[in-house]
Amino acid sequence: MQHVKKIVDTYKERPDKVERYYRRVGMNEIKTNDFNLNITRM
């Protein structure tokens, strides 16, 4: 249940970034990446 809470809290709060978990991007960045929404591993 803890993972579900983190997902819901992130959705509700909509921060710009949560390190290694979530990042909001604009359409220009999505277009630049050929609309590829896969998560890259760093």
Phi, psi and omega in degrees: 000333182298323179293320179297317179299318180297318178298312181295315179299318179296318179298315182291317185279330180049056177291163178292325184200141169233112187312128178060023180221315189205142175208131178274133179230156179270170181298328179298318179293321178297316179297317179302327180268025178054036177061023177276115182260011178295147179277127177271141178267134180245000000 
